[in-house]
Structure formats: structure tokens, C-alpha cells
Amino acid sequence: MVGGAAVAGIAVVALGLVLTPGPNMAYLVSRTLTQGRRAGAVSLCGVAAGFAVYAAAAAAGLSTVFVLVPALYSAVQVAGAGYLLWLAWRQLRPGGVSLFEPAPVPRVSAGRLFAMGLLTNLLNPKIAVLYVSLLPQFVDPARGSVAAQSLVLAGVQIAVAVSVNAVIVLGAGGVARLLAGRRMWVRVQRWVMGAVLAALAVRLLGERSRAPL
């Protein structure tokens, strides 16, 4: 039903976005460094729940919205490409943001950690654009149910994002100390991610003529 190229494509997109500094990354790293790995894990569960909400919404809406309004399909392609280019610029510009420079946060309960992780993800513009604009690029109506394909692709994205974030939560303290005096590695990471995001944006713009029907 879902082609291997689509699975690989969404996996690359998910990896590029999860390794790009954003609200989820800043929140998880800050919680882990401030309150410990358990707090980071609970926060990650909340973030994962947010992904599930987006996945359900995408599966419920893609099968109707983009079929009924083809112009909207083109519009979200352009919006998604523009957002990817903006993220790429943030990585490539002088003084770009490093992954492990979290702001201090107060200690809170497990329930609030989960709720804050959920809310942080639901309000994360990167994830909103991913599900509204980028994920539809890998759905092929000729292969069957759009909703089913969306759920499968969302599952791939969630698996990649949660796995990478789990590794970051487990190693946040050590990595932060390791990178503190290694600015060259940080620059390399930023340039690689910026190049990947820019390439994905060009790909989206090159496929603007593809219709969702």
C-alpha cells in the first residue's frame, strides 16, 4: 500500500526535523538536564501523545480536504517548502542554534510533565507543518486509502522522532558536556541538517504540479 520510497522519504524528513532545534527538543533537553532522565522520559511520552493526535487528525482530514480542494494541496506544498527553507536558513546562518543549549526550567510533577510535553508538541509549528504540508507529499492515492497511508507514514514519523528523542533524553547530560567545547562539531551538525532541509524544500517545489487525485 505504501511504497518504500515514501517510507524512506518521510523517515528522512522526520530525522531532519527531529534533529533540528525546536520547541520539543528544547523542552525535552531542558527537563532532562534540570530534573533527570525520568522527567525527560515522562515528557517524551507527552510529546508522543501529541504526535498521535496529529496522526489521527491527518488521517481523518486528508482523504477529504485535498481531494475536494486541489488548490489547497498546492498551497500547502508551497507553505511546507517555505518552512523547510526557513528552518534550513536557521541552521546555516552565522550564529545558528545548537541542539544542547537549554534554558533552565522549574521542577514539576509527572502529570504536569506529561501535559506540558503534549501541549508543547501540539503547539509546535514544525510538527503542524509536517502533518499538514509535508506528510501529504508522500501519499499516493493510486495506492489505496489515503487515510490508511497517512496512518502508516505517521507511524514511521513517530517511530523515528520518539527513538531519536529517547536517545537524546538518555544522553542529554553527557552530550551537552561533550559539545560544550567542540564548536566545530556543532557547526558540522548544523550545516548537514540545513543542507538536508534545503534539499527537501527543493523537492517539494519540484513536485508542485502533482495533483492529489
MARDREN-807746 format. One line per field, with one value per residue: x, y, z of N, C-alpha, C in turn; residue number from 0; residue in three letters. Coordinates in pm, whole numbers, plus 32768, in hexadecimal, padded with zeros to 4 digits. Layout:
n_xx: [X,...]
n_yy: [Y,...]
n_zz: [Z,...]
ca_xx: [X,...]
ca_yy: [Y,...]
ca_zz: [Z,...]
c_xx: [X,...]
c_yy: [Y,...]
c_zz: [Z,...]
k: [NUM,...]
r: [ALA,...]
//
This chain:
n_xx: [8053,80B2,81C4,8324,83D0,833C,832D,843E,846D,83C7,843C,8539,84EF,8479,8558,8601,856B,854D,864E,867E,8696,8587,8441,83F3,84EB,857E,84DF,84E3,85F6,8634,858E,85FA,8705,86D8,8629,8657,8678,858D,84C2,84E9,849F,838D,832F,8364,82AB,81C1,81F3,81F1,80E4,8074,80CD,8030,7F31,7F41,7F6C,7E7A,7DCA,7E2E,7E04,7CEE,7CA6,7D33,7CCC,7BEF,7C07,7CE2,7C97,7BA6,7BF0,7CD0,7D76,7DC1,7E68,7F47,7F8D,7FDB,80B9,816B,8178,81E9,82E3,834F,8360,841A,84FB,8520,8560,864C,86EA,8700,87AA,8890,88E4,89CE,8A20,8958,8864,88C1,888F,889A,886E,87C4,86C0,86A3,85AC,8492,845C,835D,822A,81F2,8103,80D6,81BB,818A,80A2,8106,81C3,8119,8081,814D,819E,80B0,8096,8170,81FF,829B,8248,813C,814A,81CC,8107,802E,808F,8181,817A,809F,811A,818B,80C5,8011,7EFB,7EBC,7F11,7E5A,7D90,7D98,7D8C,7DE6,7EEB,7F52,7F4E,8008,80F4,8101,8131,8235,82BD,828E,8312,841D,8446,840D,84C8,85C3,85AB,859C,869D,8729,86C2,8722,8834,8862,88E5,89F6,8A33,8A0B,8ADC,8BB1,8BA4,8BCD,8CCB,8D04,8CDC,8CFB,8C8A,8B80,8B4A,8B6B,8A99,89BE,89DA,89BF,88B4,8830,8865,87DF,86D2,86AD,86C8,85E7,851F,8543,84FD,83EB,8388,83BE,8301,820D,814D,80D2,7FA3,7EA9,7DF1]
n_yy: [7F87,8088,8119,80BD,8193,826C,8235,8241,834B,83E3,8394,8409,8517,8526,84EB,85C1,8698,8656,8669,8770,889D,88F5,8936,883C,87B2,886B,8871,8762,8731,87F9,87AE,86B3,86EF,8795,870E,85FE,84B1,8415,84D4,8542,8467,8447,853A,8512,844A,84E2,8588,84C4,8479,8560,8550,8475,84E4,85A1,84EC,845B,852B,8577,848E,8485,856C,858E,84EA,856B,8689,86D0,8654,86D0,87DA,882C,8909,8954,8888,88BE,89B0,896A,88D8,899D,8A3A,8983,8953,8A54,8A70,89A7,8A11,8AF2,8A7A,89FF,8AE0,8B4A,8A8E,8AA7,8BAF,8CA3,8C7A,8BC4,8AF4,8A15,88B8,886E,8940,8987,8A3B,8A89,89E6,89D3,88CF,87D9,8712,85B4,8594,8695,86B5,8601,8676,876F,8720,86B4,879B,8845,87C1,87C0,88CD,8900,8994,8917,880A,8823,8889,87B2,86E3,8758,87B7,8739,861B,85CD,85CF,84DC,842A,8359,8353,8291,81A5,8149,8168,82AF,8305,8221,8208,82F6,82C6,81F5,8273,833E,82A0,824A,833F,837F,82AB,82DA,83E0,83C0,82FC,837B,8458,83D1,8366,8455,84BC,83FB,841F,852C,85CA,8574,85A6,86BA,8715,86B1,873E,883D,88B4,888E,8920,8907,880C,8840,8903,886B,87B4,8863,88C3,87D9,878B,8871,8866,8779,87BD,8894,880F,8769,882B,8892,87AF,8799,8885,8845,8788,87FE,87F5,8703,8663,8627,8568]
n_zz: [8000,805D,7FC2,7FB9,7F86,7FE1,80F2,8135,80F1,81A2,828C,8279,8278,8376,8416,83D7,843C,854D,85A7,858D,863E,8711,87AC,8829,8849,88E5,89CC,8A28,8A51,8B0B,8BE4,8C20,8C67,8D3E,8DF1,8DE4,8D4A,8D5D,8D68,8C6E,8BD2,8C12,8BB2,8AA4,8A6B,8A70,8994,88CA,88D7,8872,8768,871A,8722,8651,857D,8574,8533,843A,83A1,83A6,831F,8229,815D,80FD,80F1,803F,7F57,7F16,7F05,7E39,7E0E,7F0B,7F4D,7EAC,7F1F,8026,7FEA,7F8D,8075,8128,80AF,80C1,81D6,8214,8194,8231,8327,82D5,82A1,83A3,840F,836E,8377,83FC,8550,8590,863E,8746,8795,88A4,896E,8A54,8B06,8C61,8D2E,8E14,8F10,8EF0,8F1E,8EB5,8E25,8DC6,8D2F,8C5D,8BED,8BA0,8AE4,8A22,89DB,8983,889B,8802,87CE,8738,8625,8561,8561,8522,841A,83A4,83AD,832E,823C,81DB,81FD,8152,8055,802B,800D,7F38,7E7F,7DC2,7E2A,7EDE,8009,8081,8189,8216,81B3,8215,8329,833B,82DE,839B,8479,8442,8450,855F,85DE,8595,85FE,8715,875A,8726,87CF,88C3,88D8,88EB,89DC,8A8F,8A75,8AA0,8B69,8B5F,8A50,8A3F,8AE2,8A4E,895E,89AC,8995,8888,8787,8673,862A,8662,85A1,84B8,84D5,84C3,83BC,8320,835D,8305,81F1,81AB,81E4,8133,803E,8047,803D,7F3B,7EAE,7EEA,7E71,7D6B,7D3A,7D29,7C61,7C77,7CA1,7DA0,7D62]
ca_xx: [8000,810D,8240,83A0,8408,82F1,8358,84C4,8464,8390,849E,85A0,84B3,846A,85DC,8631,8522,8564,86D5,8682,8667,84FE,8401,83FB,8574,85A3,8496,8512,867F,862E,8555,8658,8779,86AC,85DE,8681,864B,8502,846F,84F3,8451,82FF,8315,8365,8229,8162,8210,81C2,8053,8058,80DC,7FBD,7EBF,7F56,7F5C,7DEB,7D8D,7E59,7DBE,7C60,7C8C,7D73,7C7D,7B85,7C2F,7D36,7C4D,7B40,7C2D,7D57,7DC8,7DF8,7ED7,7FBB,7FB0,8025,813D,81BD,818E,8247,8368,837D,8386,8496,8566,8536,85A9,86D4,8731,8720,881E,8905,890E,8A32,89E5,88E5,884A,88F3,882A,88A2,887A,873F,86A7,867C,851C,8475,8435,82CC,81FF,81F0,808C,80EA,8222,8147,8049,8157,81FB,80AC,8060,81BF,819C,803A,80AA,81EF,81E3,82DF,81F7,80C3,816B,81EA,808E,7FD1,80C9,81EB,8150,804D,816A,81B4,804B,7FEE,7E72,7EB4,7F36,7DEF,7D59,7DED,7D8F,7E3B,7F75,7F78,7F69,8086,8162,8109,8172,82C6,82EE,828B,837B,849E,844E,8413,8548,862F,8599,85BE,8730,8755,86A0,877D,88BC,8864,894B,8A7A,8A46,8A19,8B64,8C0D,8BA0,8BE6,8D46,8D1B,8C88,8D04,8C28,8AFD,8B3B,8B58,8A10,8961,89E5,8984,8823,8802,886A,8773,8652,86A5,86B0,855B,84CD,854C,84AF,835D,8369,83C4,828C,8191,80EA,8092,7F1D,7E88,7D88]
ca_yy: [8000,80FA,80F6,80C8,8219,82C5,8219,8278,83DC,841C,837A,846F,8594,851D,84F3,8649,86F1,8638,8695,8801,88D9,8926,8931,87B7,8797,88C3,8849,86E1,873D,884B,875D,8649,8729,87D6,86B9,8573,8461,83EB,8546,854B,83F9,8468,85A7,84D6,8406,854A,85AF,8457,8484,85CD,8519,8421,853D,85D3,847D,8440,859B,8571,841F,84A6,85DC,858B,84A4,85C1,8714,86E2,8627,8733,885D,8817,8982,8952,8828,8908,8A18,8932,88B3,8A16,8A5F,8923,896E,8AD1,8A59,895C,8A6E,8B46,8A29,89EE,8B5F,8B54,8A3A,8ACE,8C38,8CB3,8C80,8B6C,8ABD,898F,885F,885B,89BC,8996,8A9F,8A4B,89E0,89A5,8843,87C7,8688,855F,85B3,8714,869D,85C3,86D9,87D6,86E3,86AD,8821,8878,8784,87ED,8959,8907,89AF,88B5,8791,8848,888F,872A,8694,879D,87D7,86E2,8590,85B0,85C0,8451,83DA,8343,831F,821C,812F,8122,81C6,831E,8305,81B3,822D,8361,8289,81AA,82D4,837E,8240,824F,83BD,8377,824E,831F,8450,8391,82B5,83DC,84A6,837B,8363,84D9,84C5,83A5,844F,85BF,8604,8558,85EA,8749,872C,8690,87A5,88C2,88ED,885C,8971,88D9,87A3,8881,8943,8801,8782,88C7,88CA,875F,8794,88DC,8837,8717,8805,88E1,87B0,873F,889B,8894,873D,87BC,88E9,8802,8730,884E,87D4,8682,8677,85C6,850D]
ca_zz: [8000,8060,7F80,8005,7F75,8038,817B,8145,80E9,821E,82F5,826C,82A6,8407,8452,83C8,8495,85DB,85C8,8581,86BB,8712,8830,8867,8870,8953,8A43,8A59,8A85,8B85,8C50,8C44,8CAC,8DBB,8E4D,8DD9,8CD7,8D6E,8D40,8BDD,8B97,8C21,8B53,8A1F,8A5A,8A4C,8909,8875,88D2,8814,86E1,86FF,8704,85C8,851F,8567,84EC,83AE,8360,839A,82C6,81A6,80F9,80C8,80D6,7FCA,7EE1,7EF7,7EEC,7E04,7E1D,7F92,7F46,7E77,7F80,8096,7FB7,7F8E,8101,8162,8077,80FB,8262,8213,8171,82A6,8387,82A0,82B6,8431,8428,8321,8391,8467,85D6,8599,86C3,8764,87CE,8935,89B9,8A90,8B6D,8CE0,8D47,8E9C,8F20,8EF9,8F30,8E3E,8DD6,8D80,8CC9,8BEA,8BB0,8B60,8A6C,89C2,89AD,8937,8815,87B8,87A7,86F0,8597,850C,8556,84D9,838C,837A,8395,82D3,81BA,81AA,81F5,80DB,7FDD,801F,7FFD,7EAC,7E7B,7D6B,7E77,7F38,806A,80AB,821C,8243,8194,8271,83AB,8331,82D7,841F,84D1,8426,8488,85F0,8608,8586,865B,879F,876D,872F,884A,8934,88E0,891B,8A6A,8ADB,8A72,8A9C,8BBF,8B2A,89D0,8A59,8B12,89E2,88F5,89E4,8960,8801,8730,85E9,8617,8660,851E,8454,84E5,848F,832A,82E7,8369,82AD,8167,8199,81E2,80B6,7FD2,804F,800F,7EA8,7E7D,7EF4,7E0A,7CEB,7D2A,7D39,7BFA,7C92,7CDA,7E07,7D35]
c_xx: [8056,8192,82BA,83DC,83C1,831A,83E1,84C1,8432,83F0,850D,856C,84A9,84F1,8612,85EE,8540,85F0,86E8,864E,85D9,84C2,840B,8486,859C,855F,84CD,859E,8680,85F9,85B7,86CD,8752,8675,8600,8642,85BA,84A3,8473,84A0,83BB,82D8,830E,82E3,81BD,8175,81DD,8129,8028,8066,8062,7F41,7ECA,7F3F,7EC8,7DA6,7DB0,7E0F,7D2B,7C46,7CC5,7D1B,7C0E,7BB7,7C7B,7CF5,7BE8,7B7B,7CBC,7DB0,7E08,7E6F,7F56,7FEB,8002,80AE,819C,81DD,81F4,82D5,83A3,83AA,8408,850D,8587,8584,863A,8726,8758,879A,889D,8939,8979,89EC,8968,88DB,8884,8886,8827,88C5,87F4,8738,867D,85E4,8503,844A,839D,82AC,81FD,8177,809B,8156,81E3,80F1,8097,819A,8194,808F,80D2,81BE,8125,804A,812C,81D6,8228,8287,8175,80DC,8189,816C,802E,800A,812B,81C0,80FA,809F,818F,813C,8028,7F62,7E62,7ED4,7ECB,7DC6,7DBE,7DFA,7DEC,7ECE,7FA7,7F9C,7FEE,80FD,8173,814D,8209,8301,82F5,82FC,8404,84AE,845D,8498,85BB,8624,85BB,8655,8764,8738,8703,880B,88CC,88D6,89D7,8A96,8A59,8AA6,8BC9,8C17,8BC6,8C64,8D67,8CC0,8C8B,8C9C,8B9C,8AE5,8B23,8AC9,89AB,8964,89A9,88EC,87EA,87FE,87F9,86EC,8642,8689,861F,84FE,84CE,84FA,8419,8335,8369,834C,8208,8125,80A3,800D,7F00,7E22,7DC2]
c_yy: [807E,80CE,8108,8153,827C,82B3,8255,8310,841A,8403,83E3,84F6,8595,852B,8582,86A8,86D5,8662,872C,883F,8911,8919,88A9,879A,87EA,8897,87C7,86EA,878D,87FA,86F3,8680,8764,8774,8624,8529,8435,845B,8557,84E0,8414,84D7,8571,848A,846C,8578,8544,845A,84F4,85A1,84C5,8473,8573,8565,845E,84AE,8598,8503,843E,8511,85D3,854E,84FA,864A,8722,86B0,8691,87BB,884B,8891,8986,88F3,886E,8971,89DF,8900,892B,8A40,8A03,893A,89EE,8ABF,8A0B,89B5,8AC8,8AFA,8A15,8A6C,8B6F,8B00,8A70,8B5A,8C3D,8CBF,8C2B,8B28,8A31,893C,8862,88DC,89DD,8A06,8A58,8A51,89AC,8912,883C,8732,863C,857F,8634,8708,8664,862B,8745,87A0,86DB,8736,885C,8841,87B5,887C,896D,8920,894E,883B,87AE,884B,8804,86DE,86D6,87A7,8770,8651,8571,859C,852E,83F2,83D1,8305,82A3,819B,8104,8190,8230,8320,8299,81D2,8298,8328,823E,820A,831F,8322,823E,82CD,83B5,831C,8291,838B,8422,834B,8317,842E,8454,8372,83E6,84EB,8474,83DC,84E6,85FB,85F1,85A1,8680,876A,8716,8701,882F,8902,88C2,88A3,8942,886D,87DE,88C2,88DC,87CC,87E2,88CB,884E,8766,8801,88B0,87D3,875D,8855,8885,8780,87AE,88A3,8822,875C,8820,88A9,87A8,877B,8825,8751,8697,860C,8561,8494]
c_zz: [8000,8025,7FD9,7FFB,7FD0,80CA,8195,8147,816A,8292,82F2,829E,833E,844D,844B,8429,8528,8605,85B8,8602,86AF,879C,8874,889D,88EA,89D5,8A7D,8A95,8B08,8BFB,8C7F,8C94,8D33,8E21,8E41,8D65,8CE3,8D43,8CA8,8B98,8BA0,8BBF,8AC5,8A04,8A34,89BD,88A9,8869,8873,8784,86BA,86DC,8676,8560,8507,8518,8458,8363,834A,8332,823A,813A,80BE,809D,8054,7F49,7EB6,7ED2,7EBA,7E15,7EA7,7F98,7F16,7EDC,7FF3,806A,7FBD,801E,8143,8131,80B3,818B,826C,81F3,81E7,8310,835A,82B7,8348,8454,83E8,8340,83FD,84EF,85E5,8620,86D2,87A6,8867,897E,89F9,8AF5,8BEE,8CF5,8DD4,8E9F,8F32,8F05,8EAC,8DE6,8D87,8D15,8C4B,8BA1,8B66,8AE2,89FD,8986,8959,88AA,87C3,8786,8758,865B,8538,84F6,850B,8443,8356,8355,8332,8246,8185,819B,817A,805B,7FC4,8014,7F69,7EA6,7E24,7DB7,7EDB,7F97,8094,8144,8251,8229,81F5,82FA,83A9,8332,835B,8483,84C0,8464,8520,8622,8601,85F1,86EB,87BB,877F,87AF,88C6,8947,8919,89AF,8ABE,8AE1,8A7A,8AEF,8B87,8AA8,89E4,8A89,8AA3,897C,8929,89AB,88D3,879E,86A0,85CD,860E,85D9,84B1,845B,84AA,83F7,82E6,82EB,830F,821C,814B,818D,8161,8041,7FD1,801E,7F77,7E6C,7E7E,7E87,7D7F,7CD0,7D37,7CD6,7C14,7CD8,7D40,7DDC,7CEF]
k: [0,1,2,3,4,5,6,7,8,9,10,11,12,13,14,15,16,17,18,19,20,21,22,23,24,25,26,27,28,29,30,31,32,33,34,35,36,37,38,39,40,41,42,43,44,45,46,47,48,49,50,51,52,53,54,55,56,57,58,59,60,61,62,63,64,65,66,67,68,69,70,71,72,73,74,75,76,77,78,79,80,81,82,83,84,85,86,87,88,89,90,91,92,93,94,95,96,97,98,99,100,101,102,103,104,105,106,107,108,109,110,111,112,113,114,115,116,117,118,119,120,121,122,123,124,125,126,127,128,129,130,131,132,133,134,135,136,137,138,139,140,141,142,143,144,145,146,147,148,149,150,151,152,153,154,155,156,157,158,159,160,161,162,163,164,165,166,167,168,169,170,171,172,173,174,175,176,177,178,179,180,181,182,183,184,185,186,187,188,189,190,191,192,193,194,195,196,197,198,199,200,201,202,203,204,205,206,207,208,209,210,211,212]
r: [MET,VAL,GLY,GLY,ALA,ALA,VAL,ALA,GLY,ILE,ALA,VAL,VAL,ALA,LEU,GLY,LEU,VAL,LEU,THR,PRO,GLY,PRO,ASN,MET,ALA,TYR,LEU,VAL,SER,ARG,THR,LEU,THR,GLN,GLY,ARG,ARG,ALA,GLY,ALA,VAL,SER,LEU,CYS,GLY,VAL,ALA,ALA,GLY,PHE,ALA,VAL,TYR,ALA,ALA,ALA,ALA,ALA,ALA,GLY,LEU,SER,THR,VAL,PHE,VAL,LEU,VAL,PRO,ALA,LEU,TYR,SER,ALA,VAL,GLN,VAL,ALA,GLY,ALA,GLY,TYR,LEU,LEU,TRP,LEU,ALA,TRP,ARG,GLN,LEU,ARG,PRO,GLY,GLY,VAL,SER,LEU,PHE,GLU,PRO,ALA,PRO,VAL,PRO,ARG,VAL,SER,ALA,GLY,ARG,LEU,PHE,ALA,MET,GLY,LEU,LEU,THR,ASN,LEU,LEU,ASN,PRO,LYS,ILE,ALA,VAL,LEU,TYR,VAL,SER,LEU,LEU,PRO,GLN,PHE,VAL,ASP,PRO,ALA,ARG,GLY,SER,VAL,ALA,ALA,GLN,SER,LEU,VAL,LEU,ALA,GLY,VAL,GLN,ILE,ALA,VAL,ALA,VAL,SER,VAL,ASN,ALA,VAL,ILE,VAL,LEU,GLY,ALA,GLY,GLY,VAL,ALA,ARG,LEU,LEU,ALA,GLY,ARG,ARG,MET,TRP,VAL,ARG,VAL,GLN,ARG,TRP,VAL,MET,GLY,ALA,VAL,LEU,ALA,ALA,LEU,ALA,VAL,ARG,LEU,LEU,GLY,GLU,ARG,SER,ARG,ALA,PRO,LEU]
//
